[in-house]
């Protein structure tokens, strides 16, 4: 149980402090009749509250939950807030039906709790959500849902993070003061859709992959998928499997691997240099898939594990998409030049008509929208300035979890580092 210090500012507690001041009256009305009169200062207090805590965690996705669990292990008080109505909303509400974790379960555990022994090697979305629910129960994590962060600034005088959030249901303003702040709002906070001339006038359906659930609604339609990462490739496969005439835009070079190859590589790299493992993975991938450049899929010059380490870009885990590309069931197209009505023009002036466009073009961080003193840790894109593994810590008790593009294993590592560092700081302050 978290020993949080609450200082809720309700009117009855400030009543005795109001009589010495000249008080302006405010009328609260409910049309067509006036209800009553209250002092304006009292109205403000009725619709706001303040709370102090040691640690404030912003975001109740896997990174925020992992940080909360690690703090609980040290009995460090915290508050965790979440703008959505549930934890891990990306997994619950913005993931397609057939999604499974792309990495084996041993690389996808959060701190201090393993998967059940009978769990499959590659966890389906619904089982992962159930794992998160059990995780919340196990560590008695109690996120404040519907709470959207509006601003946060470091108070140099008080040596704390002064934040203002808003309850999206009641519109009540909640002010938090915390010695430590953890940005766990995720690298997937807001969808990213590129600017394309004519896109706004496309007459068909245009959605981001976060809204895609199943290809069943697209049977017989001409559908274009933009983006060749794991989501784009898997959505293309799902569309084709449901009878859609599917095309996919491939602009960037990409490694294509099987899930078994990636599991093998991630295990082997613990014992051998990454360049040796990468070389082996590329040779094995070539043996499995052959030369994919003839189909428009070009392999990066850097190996898959080193590329992930340096840039955060993951290899594509093939779910059957490559086979459909080779058979001509899924068409590969180049970059989009412009759109006119339902006609999409591609580089090289190739033109094709589509009924729907699905953008699997990723997400972006929104931390800089509300964090006003984050320059010690975050760049202009709201991502860490420092490279892994030194990315997670800023100045004045500022931390980030889950922003290193290292998946669930990276989130677990961040959470442990943050909790250990906070504990060390508290210990040094108490000496």
Helices and strands as residue ranges (DSSP letters): E 5-7, H 11-14, G 15-17, E 25-30, E 33-39, H 40-46, E 48-58, H 62-73, E 78-81, H 89-93, G 105-107, H 125-138, E 147-155, E 160-167, E 173-183, E 190-191, G 199-201, E 205-208, G 209-211, G 215-218, E 222-226, H 230-241, E 245-249, E 256-257, H 259-268, H 274-289, G 293-295, H 304-311, E 316-317, H 321-326, E 330-333, E 336-340, E 343-346, E 351-353, E 356-359, E 363-364, H 367-370, E 398-400, H 407-429
